[in-house]
Amino acid sequence: MRLLKAENISVEINGLNIIQGVSLEIHQGERVALLGSNGIGKTTFLKVLTGKLPYAEGTISRG
């Protein structure tokens, strides 16, 4: 069963493109790790997935 699907997510903050074209699909029972260098947008992407930040493009569906 799919829990979360994010397709082609892009985030812009103060005119700066922070995230562009990121997709993710998580299914029940899966473990997911978000890895990357400092300042690359990991926390921003998590905030978008939880609804704490808006995104400029793409779709997010839960369930």
mmCIF file as Biopython writes it, N, C-alpha, C and O atoms, coordinates in Angstrom:
data_model
#
loop_
_atom_site.group_PDB
_atom_site.id
_atom_site.type_symbol
_atom_site.label_atom_id
_atom_site.label_alt_id
_atom_site.label_comp_id
_atom_site.label_asym_id
_atom_site.label_entity_id
_atom_site.label_seq_id
_atom_site.pdbx_PDB_ins_code
_atom_site.Cartn_x
_atom_site.Cartn_y
_atom_site.Cartn_z
_atom_site.occupancy
_atom_site.B_iso_or_equiv
_atom_site.auth_seq_id
_atom_site.auth_asym_id
_atom_site.pdbx_PDB_model_num
ATOM 1   N N  . MET A ? 1  ? 0.842  -1.182 0.000  1.0 0.0 1  A 1 
ATOM 2   C CA . MET A ? 1  ? 0.000  0.000  0.000  1.0 0.0 1  A 1 
ATOM 3   C C  . MET A ? 1  ? 0.888  1.247  0.000  1.0 0.0 1  A 1 
ATOM 4   O O  . MET A ? 1  ? 1.836  1.351  0.779  1.0 0.0 1  A 1 
ATOM 5   N N  . ARG A ? 2  ? 0.566  2.182  -0.881 1.0 0.0 2  A 1 
ATOM 6   C CA . ARG A ? 2  ? 1.332  3.425  -0.962 1.0 0.0 2  A 1 
ATOM 7   C C  . ARG A ? 2  ? 0.892  4.383  0.145  1.0 0.0 2  A 1 
ATOM 8   O O  . ARG A ? 2  ? -0.304 4.598  0.346  1.0 0.0 2  A 1 
ATOM 9   N N  . LEU A ? 3  ? 1.856  4.954  0.856  1.0 0.0 3  A 1 
ATOM 10  C CA . LEU A ? 3  ? 1.573  5.926  1.914  1.0 0.0 3  A 1 
ATOM 11  C C  . LEU A ? 3  ? 1.727  7.358  1.430  1.0 0.0 3  A 1 
ATOM 12  O O  . LEU A ? 3  ? 0.980  8.245  1.842  1.0 0.0 3  A 1 
ATOM 13  N N  . LEU A ? 4  ? 2.706  7.579  0.547  1.0 0.0 4  A 1 
ATOM 14  C CA . LEU A ? 4  ? 3.008  8.940  0.103  1.0 0.0 4  A 1 
ATOM 15  C C  . LEU A ? 4  ? 3.622  8.885  -1.290 1.0 0.0 4  A 1 
ATOM 16  O O  . LEU A ? 4  ? 4.448  8.024  -1.593 1.0 0.0 4  A 1 
ATOM 17  N N  . LYS A ? 5  ? 3.198  9.828  -2.131 1.0 0.0 5  A 1 
ATOM 18  C CA . LYS A ? 5  ? 3.795  9.965  -3.458 1.0 0.0 5  A 1 
ATOM 19  C C  . LYS A ? 5  ? 3.985  11.444 -3.742 1.0 0.0 5  A 1 
ATOM 20  O O  . LYS A ? 5  ? 3.037  12.228 -3.685 1.0 0.0 5  A 1 
ATOM 21  N N  . ALA A ? 6  ? 5.217  11.817 -4.046 1.0 0.0 6  A 1 
ATOM 22  C CA . ALA A ? 6  ? 5.542  13.187 -4.433 1.0 0.0 6  A 1 
ATOM 23  C C  . ALA A ? 6  ? 6.148  13.120 -5.832 1.0 0.0 6  A 1 
ATOM 24  O O  . ALA A ? 6  ? 7.081  12.355 -6.079 1.0 0.0 6  A 1 
ATOM 25  N N  . GLU A ? 7  ? 5.610  13.925 -6.739 1.0 0.0 7  A 1 
ATOM 26  C CA . GLU A ? 7  ? 6.075  13.896 -8.118 1.0 0.0 7  A 1 
ATOM 27  C C  . GLU A ? 7  ? 6.525  15.273 -8.575 1.0 0.0 7  A 1 
ATOM 28  O O  . GLU A ? 7  ? 5.782  16.250 -8.485 1.0 0.0 7  A 1 
ATOM 29  N N  . ASN A ? 8  ? 7.755  15.331 -9.068 1.0 0.0 8  A 1 
ATOM 30  C CA . ASN A ? 8  ? 8.289  16.532 -9.713 1.0 0.0 8  A 1 
ATOM 31  C C  . ASN A ? 8  ? 8.149  17.785 -8.843 1.0 0.0 8  A 1 
ATOM 32  O O  . ASN A ? 8  ? 7.716  18.835 -9.319 1.0 0.0 8  A 1 
ATOM 33  N N  . ILE A ? 9  ? 8.520  17.665 -7.568 1.0 0.0 9  A 1 
ATOM 34  C CA . ILE A ? 9  ? 8.387  18.770 -6.618 1.0 0.0 9  A 1 
ATOM 35  C C  . ILE A ? 9  ? 9.482  19.806 -6.834 1.0 0.0 9  A 1 
ATOM 36  O O  . ILE A ? 9  ? 10.664 19.472 -6.910 1.0 0.0 9  A 1 
ATOM 37  N N  . SER A ? 10 ? 9.077  21.052 -6.930 1.0 0.0 10 A 1 
ATOM 38  C CA . SER A ? 10 ? 10.006 22.181 -7.014 1.0 0.0 10 A 1 
ATOM 39  C C  . SER A ? 10 ? 9.628  23.196 -5.946 1.0 0.0 10 A 1 
ATOM 40  O O  . SER A ? 10 ? 8.447  23.446 -5.701 1.0 0.0 10 A 1 
ATOM 41  N N  . VAL A ? 11 ? 10.638 23.777 -5.317 1.0 0.0 11 A 1 
ATOM 42  C CA . VAL A ? 11 ? 10.425 24.744 -4.241 1.0 0.0 11 A 1 
ATOM 43  C C  . VAL A ? 11 ? 11.250 25.988 -4.535 1.0 0.0 11 A 1 
ATOM 44  O O  . VAL A ? 11 ? 12.430 25.911 -4.877 1.0 0.0 11 A 1 
ATOM 45  N N  . GLU A ? 12 ? 10.599 27.134 -4.392 1.0 0.0 12 A 1 
ATOM 46  C CA . GLU A ? 12 ? 11.253 28.424 -4.588 1.0 0.0 12 A 1 
ATOM 47  C C  . GLU A ? 12 ? 11.083 29.245 -3.312 1.0 0.0 12 A 1 
ATOM 48  O O  . GLU A ? 12 ? 9.975  29.377 -2.792 1.0 0.0 12 A 1 
ATOM 49  N N  . ILE A ? 13 ? 12.180 29.791 -2.817 1.0 0.0 13 A 1 
ATOM 50  C CA . ILE A ? 13 ? 12.129 30.646 -1.628 1.0 0.0 13 A 1 
ATOM 51  C C  . ILE A ? 13 ? 12.858 31.939 -1.957 1.0 0.0 13 A 1 
ATOM 52  O O  . ILE A ? 13 ? 14.028 31.926 -2.341 1.0 0.0 13 A 1 
ATOM 53  N N  . ASN A ? 14 ? 12.159 33.049 -1.803 1.0 0.0 14 A 1 
ATOM 54  C CA . ASN A ? 14 ? 12.716 34.372 -2.111 1.0 0.0 14 A 1 
ATOM 55  C C  . ASN A ? 14 ? 13.326 34.430 -3.516 1.0 0.0 14 A 1 
ATOM 56  O O  . ASN A ? 14 ? 14.389 35.017 -3.718 1.0 0.0 14 A 1 
ATOM 57  N N  . GLY A ? 15 ? 12.640 33.817 -4.475 1.0 0.0 15 A 1 
ATOM 58  C CA . GLY A ? 15 ? 13.096 33.831 -5.849 1.0 0.0 15 A 1 
ATOM 59  C C  . GLY A ? 15 ? 14.244 32.884 -6.155 1.0 0.0 15 A 1 
ATOM 60  O O  . GLY A ? 15 ? 14.722 32.839 -7.288 1.0 0.0 15 A 1 
ATOM 61  N N  . LEU A ? 16 ? 14.694 32.126 -5.157 1.0 0.0 16 A 1 
ATOM 62  C CA . LEU A ? 16 ? 15.794 31.189 -5.325 1.0 0.0 16 A 1 
ATOM 63  C C  . LEU A ? 16 ? 15.243 29.772 -5.435 1.0 0.0 16 A 1 
ATOM 64  O O  . LEU A ? 16 ? 14.485 29.330 -4.571 1.0 0.0 16 A 1 
ATOM 65  N N  . ASN A ? 17 ? 15.620 29.061 -6.493 1.0 0.0 17 A 1 
ATOM 66  C CA . ASN A ? 17 ? 15.165 27.695 -6.703 1.0 0.0 17 A 1 
ATOM 67  C C  . ASN A ? 17 ? 15.926 26.766 -5.759 1.0 0.0 17 A 1 
ATOM 68  O O  . ASN A ? 17 ? 17.103 26.484 -5.982 1.0 0.0 17 A 1 
ATOM 69  N N  . ILE A ? 18 ? 15.256 26.288 -4.702 1.0 0.0 18 A 1 
ATOM 70  C CA . ILE A ? 18 ? 15.888 25.460 -3.681 1.0 0.0 18 A 1 
ATOM 71  C C  . ILE A ? 18 ? 15.863 23.987 -4.081 1.0 0.0 18 A 1 
ATOM 72  O O  . ILE A ? 18 ? 16.863 23.283 -3.934 1.0 0.0 18 A 1 
ATOM 73  N N  . ILE A ? 19 ? 14.733 23.528 -4.582 1.0 0.0 19 A 1 
ATOM 74  C CA . ILE A ? 19 ? 14.540 22.129 -4.991 1.0 0.0 19 A 1 
ATOM 75  C C  . ILE A ? 19 ? 13.899 22.141 -6.366 1.0 0.0 19 A 1 
ATOM 76  O O  . ILE A ? 19 ? 13.015 22.952 -6.641 1.0 0.0 19 A 1 
ATOM 77  N N  . GLN A ? 20 ? 14.346 21.239 -7.227 1.0 0.0 20 A 1 
ATOM 78  C CA . GLN A ? 20 ? 13.766 21.191 -8.569 1.0 0.0 20 A 1 
ATOM 79  C C  . GLN A ? 20 ? 13.609 19.748 -9.034 1.0 0.0 20 A 1 
ATOM 80  O O  . GLN A ? 20 ? 14.582 18.998 -9.108 1.0 0.0 20 A 1 
ATOM 81  N N  . GLY A ? 21 ? 12.363 19.368 -9.347 1.0 0.0 21 A 1 
ATOM 82  C CA . GLY A ? 21 ? 12.068 18.090 -9.976 1.0 0.0 21 A 1 
ATOM 83  C C  . GLY A ? 21 ? 12.317 16.849 -9.141 1.0 0.0 21 A 1 
ATOM 84  O O  . GLY A ? 21 ? 12.744 15.830 -9.685 1.0 0.0 21 A 1 
ATOM 85  N N  . VAL A ? 22 ? 12.066 16.894 -7.830 1.0 0.0 22 A 1 
ATOM 86  C CA . VAL A ? 22 ? 12.299 15.742 -6.959 1.0 0.0 22 A 1 
ATOM 87  C C  . VAL A ? 22 ? 11.025 14.902 -6.857 1.0 0.0 22 A 1 
ATOM 88  O O  . VAL A ? 22 ? 9.932  15.431 -6.655 1.0 0.0 22 A 1 
ATOM 89  N N  . SER A ? 23 ? 11.186 13.589 -6.998 1.0 0.0 23 A 1 
ATOM 90  C CA . SER A ? 23 ? 10.058 12.659 -6.874 1.0 0.0 23 A 1 
ATOM 91  C C  . SER A ? 23 ? 10.402 11.597 -5.846 1.0 0.0 23 A 1 
ATOM 92  O O  . SER A ? 23 ? 11.567 11.250 -5.653 1.0 0.0 23 A 1 
ATOM 93  N N  . LEU A ? 24 ? 9.355  11.080 -5.182 1.0 0.0 24 A 1 
ATOM 94  C CA . LEU A ? 24 ? 9.530  10.091 -4.119 1.0 0.0 24 A 1 
ATOM 95  C C  . LEU A ? 24 ? 8.234  9.312  -3.962 1.0 0.0 24 A 1 
ATOM 96  O O  . LEU A ? 24 ? 7.148  9.885  -4.045 1.0 0.0 24 A 1 
ATOM 97  N N  . GLU A ? 25 ? 8.344  8.015  -3.736 1.0 0.0 25 A 1 
ATOM 98  C CA . GLU A ? 25 ? 7.169  7.195  -3.449 1.0 0.0 25 A 1 
ATOM 99  C C  . GLU A ? 25 ? 7.523  6.272  -2.283 1.0 0.0 25 A 1 
ATOM 100 O O  . GLU A ? 25 ? 8.520  5.552  -2.325 1.0 0.0 25 A 1 
ATOM 101 N N  . ILE A ? 26 ? 6.690  6.307  -1.244 1.0 0.0 26 A 1 
ATOM 102 C CA . ILE A ? 26 ? 6.926  5.495  -0.047 1.0 0.0 26 A 1 
ATOM 103 C C  . ILE A ? 26 ? 5.745  4.554  0.152  1.0 0.0 26 A 1 
ATOM 104 O O  . ILE A ? 26 ? 4.586  4.968  0.119  1.0 0.0 26 A 1 
ATOM 105 N N  . HIS A ? 27 ? 6.068  3.271  0.360  1.0 0.0 27 A 1 
ATOM 106 C CA . HIS A ? 27 ? 5.050  2.252  0.588  1.0 0.0 27 A 1 
ATOM 107 C C  . HIS A ? 27 ? 5.109  1.758  2.032  1.0 0.0 27 A 1 
ATOM 108 O O  . HIS A ? 27 ? 6.135  1.879  2.701  1.0 0.0 27 A 1 
ATOM 109 N N  . GLN A ? 28 ? 4.007  1.207  2.494  1.0 0.0 28 A 1 
ATOM 110 C CA . GLN A ? 28 ? 3.920  0.686  3.853  1.0 0.0 28 A 1 
ATOM 111 C C  . GLN A ? 28 ? 5.022  -0.344 4.077  1.0 0.0 28 A 1 
ATOM 112 O O  . GLN A ? 28 ? 5.252  -1.209 3.232  1.0 0.0 28 A 1 
ATOM 113 N N  . GLY A ? 29 ? 5.698  -0.247 5.212  1.0 0.0 29 A 1 
ATOM 114 C CA . GLY A ? 29 ? 6.746  -1.184 5.581  1.0 0.0 29 A 1 
ATOM 115 C C  . GLY A ? 29 ? 8.131  -0.799 5.092  1.0 0.0 29 A 1 
ATOM 116 O O  . GLY A ? 29 ? 9.115  -1.424 5.486  1.0 0.0 29 A 1 
ATOM 117 N N  . GLU A ? 30 ? 8.231  0.212  4.245  1.0 0.0 30 A 1 
ATOM 118 C CA . GLU A ? 30 ? 9.528  0.652  3.739  1.0 0.0 30 A 1 
ATOM 119 C C  . GLU A ? 30 ? 10.202 1.576  4.743  1.0 0.0 30 A 1 
ATOM 120 O O  . GLU A ? 30 ? 9.540  2.264  5.520  1.0 0.0 30 A 1 
ATOM 121 N N  . ARG A ? 31 ? 11.510 1.578  4.712  1.0 0.0 31 A 1 
ATOM 122 C CA . ARG A ? 31 ? 12.311 2.543  5.473  1.0 0.0 31 A 1 
ATOM 123 C C  . ARG A ? 31 ? 12.987 3.449  4.463  1.0 0.0 31 A 1 
ATOM 124 O O  . ARG A ? 31 ? 13.498 2.992  3.441  1.0 0.0 31 A 1 
ATOM 125 N N  . VAL A ? 32 ? 12.982 4.730  4.761  1.0 0.0 32 A 1 
ATOM 126 C CA . VAL A ? 32 ? 13.506 5.710  3.821  1.0 0.0 32 A 1 
ATOM 127 C C  . VAL A ? 32 ? 14.535 6.589  4.517  1.0 0.0 32 A 1 
ATOM 128 O O  . VAL A ? 32 ? 14.336 7.020  5.653  1.0 0.0 32 A 1 
ATOM 129 N N  . ALA A ? 33 ? 15.635 6.847  3.824  1.0 0.0 33 A 1 
ATOM 130 C CA . ALA A ? 33 ? 16.660 7.768  4.324  1.0 0.0 33 A 1 
ATOM 131 C C  . ALA A ? 33 ? 16.843 8.870  3.295  1.0 0.0 33 A 1 
ATOM 132 O O  . ALA A ? 33 ? 16.888 8.611  2.092  1.0 0.0 33 A 1 
ATOM 133 N N  . LEU A ? 34 ? 16.947 10.082 3.768  1.0 0.0 34 A 1 
ATOM 134 C CA . LEU A ? 34 ? 17.166 11.238 2.904  1.0 0.0 34 A 1 
ATOM 135 C C  . LEU A ? 34 ? 18.588 11.725 3.158  1.0 0.0 34 A 1 
ATOM 136 O O  . LEU A ? 34 ? 18.880 12.292 4.211  1.0 0.0 34 A 1 
ATOM 137 N N  . LEU A ? 35 ? 19.471 11.499 2.184  1.0 0.0 35 A 1 
ATOM 138 C CA . LEU A ? 35 ? 20.888 11.801 2.354  1.0 0.0 35 A 1 
ATOM 139 C C  . LEU A ? 35 ? 21.342 12.887 1.394  1.0 0.0 35 A 1 
ATOM 140 O O  . LEU A ? 35 ? 20.811 13.019 0.292  1.0 0.0 35 A 1 
ATOM 141 N N  . GLY A ? 36 ? 22.319 13.654 1.820  1.0 0.0 36 A 1 
ATOM 142 C CA . GLY A ? 36 ? 22.886 14.677 0.955  1.0 0.0 36 A 1 
ATOM 143 C C  . GLY A ? 36 ? 23.769 15.628 1.744  1.0 0.0 36 A 1 
ATOM 144 O O  . GLY A ? 36 ? 23.791 15.605 2.974  1.0 0.0 36 A 1 
ATOM 145 N N  . SER A ? 37 ? 24.484 16.451 1.027  1.0 0.0 37 A 1 
ATOM 146 C CA . SER A ? 37 ? 25.390 17.428 1.635  1.0 0.0 37 A 1 
ATOM 147 C C  . SER A ? 37 ? 24.614 18.492 2.411  1.0 0.0 37 A 1 
ATOM 148 O O  . SER A ? 37 ? 23.407 18.652 2.226  1.0 0.0 37 A 1 
ATOM 149 N N  . ASN A ? 38 ? 25.308 19.205 3.267  1.0 0.0 38 A 1 
ATOM 150 C CA . ASN A ? 38 ? 24.707 20.318 3.996  1.0 0.0 38 A 1 
ATOM 151 C C  . ASN A ? 38 ? 24.188 21.364 3.022  1.0 0.0 38 A 1 
ATOM 152 O O  . ASN A ? 38 ? 24.844 21.685 2.031  1.0 0.0 38 A 1 
ATOM 153 N N  . GLY A ? 39 ? 23.000 21.893 3.312  1.0 0.0 39 A 1 
ATOM 154 C CA . GLY A ? 39 ? 22.447 22.982 2.519  1.0 0.0 39 A 1 
ATOM 155 C C  . GLY A ? 39 ? 21.856 22.584 1.181  1.0 0.0 39 A 1 
ATOM 156 O O  . GLY A ? 39 ? 21.608 23.447 0.338  1.0 0.0 39 A 1 
ATOM 157 N N  . ILE A ? 40 ? 21.624 21.296 0.965  1.0 0.0 40 A 1 
ATOM 158 C CA . ILE A ? 40 ? 21.142 20.842 -0.340 1.0 0.0 40 A 1 
ATOM 159 C C  . ILE A ? 40 ? 19.608 20.811 -0.435 1.0 0.0 40 A 1 
ATOM 160 O O  . ILE A ? 40 ? 19.066 20.665 -1.530 1.0 0.0 40 A 1 
ATOM 161 N N  . GLY A ? 41 ? 18.896 20.947 0.713  1.0 0.0 41 A 1 
ATOM 162 C CA . GLY A ? 41 ? 17.442 21.020 0.687  1.0 0.0 41 A 1 
ATOM 163 C C  . GLY A ? 41 ? 16.712 19.852 1.331  1.0 0.0 41 A 1 
ATOM 164 O O  . GLY A ? 41 ? 15.510 19.690 1.119  1.0 0.0 41 A 1 
ATOM 165 N N  . LYS A ? 42 ? 17.411 19.035 2.111  1.0 0.0 42 A 1 
ATOM 166 C CA . LYS A ? 42 ? 16.775 17.879 2.754  1.0 0.0 42 A 1 
ATOM 167 C C  . LYS A ? 42 ? 15.664 18.301 3.715  1.0 0.0 42 A 1 
ATOM 168 O O  . LYS A ? 42 ? 14.548 17.787 3.640  1.0 0.0 42 A 1 
ATOM 169 N N  . THR A ? 43 ? 15.963 19.219 4.603  1.0 0.0 43 A 1 
ATOM 170 C CA . THR A ? 43 ? 14.970 19.677 5.575  1.0 0.0 43 A 1 
ATOM 171 C C  . THR A ? 43 ? 13.835 20.415 4.881  1.0 0.0 43 A 1 
ATOM 172 O O  . THR A ? 43 ? 12.675 20.262 5.263  1.0 0.0 43 A 1 
ATOM 173 N N  . THR A ? 44 ? 14.149 21.201 3.881  1.0 0.0 44 A 1 
ATOM 174 C CA . THR A ? 44 ? 13.120 21.897 3.108  1.0 0.0 44 A 1 
ATOM 175 C C  . THR A ? 44 ? 12.171 20.890 2.471  1.0 0.0 44 A 1 
ATOM 176 O O  . THR A ? 44 ? 10.954 21.075 2.516  1.0 0.0 44 A 1 
ATOM 177 N N  . PHE A ? 45 ? 12.710 19.828 1.878  1.0 0.0 45 A 1 
ATOM 178 C CA . PHE A ? 45 ? 11.876 18.805 1.242  1.0 0.0 45 A 1 
ATOM 179 C C  . PHE A ? 45 ? 10.979 18.119 2.278  1.0 0.0 45 A 1 
ATOM 180 O O  . PHE A ? 45 ? 9.802  17.881 2.007  1.0 0.0 45 A 1 
ATOM 181 N N  . LEU A ? 46 ? 11.510 17.805 3.443  1.0 0.0 46 A 1 
ATOM 182 C CA . LEU A ? 46 ? 10.698 17.202 4.496  1.0 0.0 46 A 1 
ATOM 183 C C  . LEU A ? 46 ? 9.583  18.138 4.950  1.0 0.0 46 A 1 
ATOM 184 O O  . LEU A ? 46 ? 8.464  17.692 5.204  1.0 0.0 46 A 1 
ATOM 185 N N  . LYS A ? 47 ? 9.877  19.423 5.054  1.0 0.0 47 A 1 
ATOM 186 C CA . LYS A ? 47 ? 8.855  20.401 5.436  1.0 0.0 47 A 1 
ATOM 187 C C  . LYS A ? 47 ? 7.765  20.502 4.377  1.0 0.0 47 A 1 
ATOM 188 O O  . LYS A ? 47 ? 6.595  20.689 4.709  1.0 0.0 47 A 1 
ATOM 189 N N  . VAL A ? 48 ? 8.134  20.382 3.120  1.0 0.0 48 A 1 
ATOM 190 C CA . VAL A ? 48 ? 7.139  20.374 2.034  1.0 0.0 48 A 1 
ATOM 191 C C  . VAL A ? 48 ? 6.270  19.130 2.148  1.0 0.0 48 A 1 
ATOM 192 O O  . VAL A ? 48 ? 5.048  19.216 2.023  1.0 0.0 48 A 1 
ATOM 193 N N  . LEU A ? 49 ? 6.882  17.978 2.383  1.0 0.0 49 A 1 
ATOM 194 C CA . LEU A ? 49 ? 6.126  16.726 2.486  1.0 0.0 49 A 1 
ATOM 195 C C  . LEU A ? 49 ? 5.141  16.739 3.655  1.0 0.0 49 A 1 
ATOM 196 O O  . LEU A ? 49 ? 4.075  16.129 3.579  1.0 0.0 49 A 1 
ATOM 197 N N  . THR A ? 50 ? 5.501  17.436 4.737  1.0 0.0 50 A 1 
ATOM 198 C CA . THR A ? 50 ? 4.619  17.492 5.905  1.0 0.0 50 A 1 
ATOM 199 C C  . THR A ? 50 ? 3.625  18.650 5.848  1.0 0.0 50 A 1 
ATOM 200 O O  . THR A ? 50 ? 2.792  18.800 6.741  1.0 0.0 50 A 1 
ATOM 201 N N  . GLY A ? 51 ? 3.711  19.468 4.798  1.0 0.0 51 A 1 
ATOM 202 C CA . GLY A ? 51 ? 2.766  20.574 4.636  1.0 0.0 51 A 1 
ATOM 203 C C  . GLY A ? 51 ? 3.158  21.850 5.354  1.0 0.0 51 A 1 
ATOM 204 O O  . GLY A ? 51 ? 2.360  22.786 5.420  1.0 0.0 51 A 1 
ATOM 205 N N  . LYS A ? 52 ? 4.359  21.911 5.890  1.0 0.0 52 A 1 
ATOM 206 C CA . LYS A ? 52 ? 4.796  23.113 6.612  1.0 0.0 52 A 1 
ATOM 207 C C  . LYS A ? 52 ? 5.337  24.195 5.694  1.0 0.0 52 A 1 
ATOM 208 O O  . LYS A ? 52 ? 5.440  25.355 6.093  1.0 0.0 52 A 1 
ATOM 209 N N  . LEU A ? 53 ? 5.684  23.823 4.462  1.0 0.0 53 A 1 
ATOM 210 C CA . LEU A ? 53 ? 6.149  24.784 3.464  1.0 0.0 53 A 1 
ATOM 211 C C  . LEU A ? 53 ? 5.403  24.531 2.152  1.0 0.0 53 A 1 
ATOM 212 O O  . LEU A ? 53 ? 5.113  23.382 1.820  1.0 0.0 53 A 1 
ATOM 213 N N  . PRO A ? 54 ? 5.097  25.578 1.414  1.0 0.0 54 A 1 
ATOM 214 C CA . PRO A ? 54 ? 4.445  25.397 0.111  1.0 0.0 54 A 1 
ATOM 215 C C  . PRO A ? 54 ? 5.472  25.012 -0.957 1.0 0.0 54 A 1 
ATOM 216 O O  . PRO A ? 54 ? 6.667  25.266 -0.805 1.0 0.0 54 A 1 
ATOM 217 N N  . TYR A ? 55 ? 4.995  24.404 -2.021 1.0 0.0 55 A 1 
ATOM 218 C CA . TYR A ? 55 ? 5.862  24.073 -3.144 1.0 0.0 55 A 1 
ATOM 219 C C  . TYR A ? 55 ? 5.329  24.756 -4.395 1.0 0.0 55 A 1 
ATOM 220 O O  . TYR A ? 55 ? 4.129  25.004 -4.515 1.0 0.0 55 A 1 
ATOM 221 N N  . ALA A ? 56 ? 6.234  25.058 -5.329 1.0 0.0 56 A 1 
ATOM 222 C CA . ALA A ? 56 ? 5.887  25.820 -6.517 1.0 0.0 56 A 1 
ATOM 223 C C  . ALA A ? 56 ? 5.291  24.938 -7.608 1.0 0.0 56 A 1 
ATOM 224 O O  . ALA A ? 56 ? 4.370  25.357 -8.309 1.0 0.0 56 A 1 
ATOM 225 N N  . GLU A ? 57 ? 5.807  23.728 -7.755 1.0 0.0 57 A 1 
ATOM 226 C CA . GLU A ? 57 ? 5.349  22.812 -8.806 1.0 0.0 57 A 1 
ATOM 227 C C  . GLU A ? 57 ? 5.318  21.398 -8.294 1.0 0.0 57 A 1 
ATOM 228 O O  . GLU A ? 57 ? 5.969  21.068 -7.303 1.0 0.0 57 A 1 
ATOM 229 N N  . GLY A ? 58 ? 4.546  20.549 -8.983 1.0 0.0 58 A 1 
ATOM 230 C CA . GLY A ? 58 ? 4.483  19.142 -8.658 1.0 0.0 58 A 1 
ATOM 231 C C  . GLY A ? 58 ? 3.212  18.782 -7.909 1.0 0.0 58 A 1 
ATOM 232 O O  . GLY A ? 58 ? 2.337  19.622 -7.698 1.0 0.0 58 A 1 
ATOM 233 N N  . THR A ? 59 ? 3.124  17.519 -7.511 1.0 0.0 59 A 1 
ATOM 234 C CA . THR A ? 59 ? 1.961  17.016 -6.771 1.0 0.0 59 A 1 
ATOM 235 C C  . THR A ? 59 ? 2.402  16.129 -5.616 1.0 0.0 59 A 1 
ATOM 236 O O  . THR A ? 59 ? 3.405  15.422 -5.702 1.0 0.0 59 A 1 
ATOM 237 N N  . ILE A ? 60 ? 1.641  16.181 -4.543 1.0 0.0 60 A 1 
ATOM 238 C CA . ILE A ? 60 ? 1.852  15.309 -3.407 1.0 0.0 60 A 1 
ATOM 239 C C  . ILE A ? 60 ? 0.523  14.649 -3.076 1.0 0.0 60 A 1 
ATOM 240 O O  . ILE A ? 60 ? -0.490 15.326 -2.905 1.0 0.0 60 A 1 
ATOM 241 N N  . SER A ? 61 ? 0.533  13.310 -2.986 1.0 0.0 61 A 1 
ATOM 242 C CA . SER A ? 61 ? -0.681 12.596 -2.595 1.0 0.0 61 A 1 
ATOM 243 C C  . SER A ? 61 ? -0.348 11.639 -1.455 1.0 0.0 61 A 1 
ATOM 244 O O  . SER A ? 61 ? 0.691  10.979 -1.457 1.0 0.0 61 A 1 
ATOM 245 N N  . ARG A ? 62 ? -1.239 11.583 -0.501 1.0 0.0 62 A 1 
ATOM 246 C CA . ARG A ? 62 ? -1.066 10.724 0.664  1.0 0.0 62 A 1 
ATOM 247 C C  . ARG A ? 62 ? -2.111 9.622  0.612  1.0 0.0 62 A 1 
ATOM 248 O O  . ARG A ? 62 ? -3.276 9.849  0.283  1.0 0.0 62 A 1 
ATOM 249 N N  . GLY A ? 63 ? -1.658 8.429  0.945  1.0 0.0 63 A 1 
ATOM 250 C CA . GLY A ? 63 ? -2.587 7.293  0.980  1.0 0.0 63 A 1 
ATOM 251 C C  . GLY A ? 63 ? -2.795 6.640  -0.338 1.0 0.0 63 A 1 
ATOM 252 O O  . GLY A ? 63 ? -3.552 5.675  -0.436 1.0 0.0 63 A 1 
#
